[in-house]
Amino acid sequence: MPKGIDQDMWERIRGATIEGYLGTQSKVLRDFTRACVYTRDYRDLDDLQRILTVLRELGVRGWIDYKRGCDSIRGLYGRGALYWYSPPGTVTIKVPRWSVGREIDTESSGHQPPPPQTRDPTQPECS
């Protein structure tokens, strides 16, 4: 999410999450520098597209970055941790040129990450 979330924007994101229009949960950092919206499955591009569209309708204009929860657990932060992103003002989902998480997935499995699909919620987020 873009840096510098104001109280009004946070209330819109929070409300949309409670009403079921966004992901499974959302949070804002204490200093309001960033908001996070959590999704069920990073591979479900239809759900990501739906959530991205709602965020744009709510007024989020800047870059929207998507990082998997398992990459946070791995300690991956910054630009190299991105899994998907959307340029300012668009509803386009793009793959970064380089991603540590994608590289780890490729190295550990010997192949590219699995294609987008619906994930069994009882299984770990990154497989």
Contacts in CASP RR format, 6 or more apart in sequence:
PFRMAT RR
TARGET T0000
AUTHOR 0000-0000-0000
METHOD contacts of the structure
MODEL  1
MPKGIDQDMWERIRGATIEGYLGTQSKVLRDFTRACVYTRDYRDLDDLQR
ILTVLRELGVRGWIDYKRGCDSIRGLYGRGALYWYSPPGTVTIKVPRWSV
GREIDTESSGHQPPPPQTRDPTQPECS
1 34 0 8 1.000
1 35 0 8 1.000
1 36 0 8 1.000
1 37 0 8 1.000
1 55 0 8 1.000
1 60 0 8 1.000
1 64 0 8 1.000
1 65 0 8 1.000
2 34 0 8 1.000
2 60 0 8 1.000
2 61 0 8 1.000
2 62 0 8 1.000
2 63 0 8 1.000
2 64 0 8 1.000
3 33 0 8 1.000
3 34 0 8 1.000
4 32 0 8 1.000
4 33 0 8 1.000
4 34 0 8 1.000
5 13 0 8 1.000
5 28 0 8 1.000
5 32 0 8 1.000
5 33 0 8 1.000
5 34 0 8 1.000
5 35 0 8 1.000
6 32 0 8 1.000
7 32 0 8 1.000
9 35 0 8 1.000
9 58 0 8 1.000
9 59 0 8 1.000
9 60 0 8 1.000
10 28 0 8 1.000
10 32 0 8 1.000
10 35 0 8 1.000
12 58 0 8 1.000
12 59 0 8 1.000
13 22 0 8 1.000
13 26 0 8 1.000
13 28 0 8 1.000
13 35 0 8 1.000
13 37 0 8 1.000
13 55 0 8 1.000
13 58 0 8 1.000
13 60 0 8 1.000
14 26 0 8 1.000
14 28 0 8 1.000
16 22 0 8 1.000
16 54 0 8 1.000
16 58 0 8 1.000
17 23 0 8 1.000
17 25 0 8 1.000
17 26 0 8 1.000
17 37 0 8 1.000
21 54 0 8 1.000
22 37 0 8 1.000
22 51 0 8 1.000
22 54 0 8 1.000
22 55 0 8 1.000
23 37 0 8 1.000
23 38 0 8 1.000
23 39 0 8 1.000
23 40 0 8 1.000
23 47 0 8 1.000
23 51 0 8 1.000
24 38 0 8 1.000
24 39 0 8 1.000
24 40 0 8 1.000
25 37 0 8 1.000
25 38 0 8 1.000
26 35 0 8 1.000
26 36 0 8 1.000
26 37 0 8 1.000
26 38 0 8 1.000
27 35 0 8 1.000
27 36 0 8 1.000
28 34 0 8 1.000
28 35 0 8 1.000
28 36 0 8 1.000
29 35 0 8 1.000
29 36 0 8 1.000
37 51 0 8 1.000
37 55 0 8 1.000
39 47 0 8 1.000
39 48 0 8 1.000
39 51 0 8 1.000
40 47 0 8 1.000
40 119 0 8 1.000
40 121 0 8 1.000
41 47 0 8 1.000
41 116 0 8 1.000
41 117 0 8 1.000
41 118 0 8 1.000
41 119 0 8 1.000
41 125 0 8 1.000
42 48 0 8 1.000
42 66 0 8 1.000
42 68 0 8 1.000
42 83 0 8 1.000
42 84 0 8 1.000
42 125 0 8 1.000
42 126 0 8 1.000
43 113 0 8 1.000
43 114 0 8 1.000
43 115 0 8 1.000
43 116 0 8 1.000
43 117 0 8 1.000
43 119 0 8 1.000
44 116 0 8 1.000
44 117 0 8 1.000
44 118 0 8 1.000
44 119 0 8 1.000
45 93 0 8 1.000
45 116 0 8 1.000
46 116 0 8 1.000
48 66 0 8 1.000
48 84 0 8 1.000
48 93 0 8 1.000
49 91 0 8 1.000
49 93 0 8 1.000
52 64 0 8 1.000
52 86 0 8 1.000
52 91 0 8 1.000
52 93 0 8 1.000
53 91 0 8 1.000
55 64 0 8 1.000
56 89 0 8 1.000
56 90 0 8 1.000
56 91 0 8 1.000
61 88 0 8 1.000
61 89 0 8 1.000
62 88 0 8 1.000
62 89 0 8 1.000
63 85 0 8 1.000
63 86 0 8 1.000
63 87 0 8 1.000
63 88 0 8 1.000
64 85 0 8 1.000
64 86 0 8 1.000
65 82 0 8 1.000
65 84 0 8 1.000
65 85 0 8 1.000
66 82 0 8 1.000
66 83 0 8 1.000
66 84 0 8 1.000
66 85 0 8 1.000
66 86 0 8 1.000
66 93 0 8 1.000
67 76 0 8 1.000
67 81 0 8 1.000
67 82 0 8 1.000
67 83 0 8 1.000
68 83 0 8 1.000
68 101 0 8 1.000
68 125 0 8 1.000
68 126 0 8 1.000
69 125 0 8 1.000
69 126 0 8 1.000
70 124 0 8 1.000
70 125 0 8 1.000
70 126 0 8 1.000
71 81 0 8 1.000
71 83 0 8 1.000
71 100 0 8 1.000
71 101 0 8 1.000
71 126 0 8 1.000
72 81 0 8 1.000
74 101 0 8 1.000
74 104 0 8 1.000
76 100 0 8 1.000
76 101 0 8 1.000
79 96 0 8 1.000
80 96 0 8 1.000
80 98 0 8 1.000
80 99 0 8 1.000
80 100 0 8 1.000
80 101 0 8 1.000
81 99 0 8 1.000
81 100 0 8 1.000
81 101 0 8 1.000
82 96 0 8 1.000
82 99 0 8 1.000
83 96 0 8 1.000
83 99 0 8 1.000
83 101 0 8 1.000
83 102 0 8 1.000
84 93 0 8 1.000
84 94 0 8 1.000
84 95 0 8 1.000
84 96 0 8 1.000
85 93 0 8 1.000
85 94 0 8 1.000
85 96 0 8 1.000
86 92 0 8 1.000
86 93 0 8 1.000
86 94 0 8 1.000
87 94 0 8 1.000
95 102 0 8 1.000
102 113 0 8 1.000
105 112 0 8 1.000
105 113 0 8 1.000
105 126 0 8 1.000
106 112 0 8 1.000
106 113 0 8 1.000
114 127 0 8 1.000
119 125 0 8 1.000
END
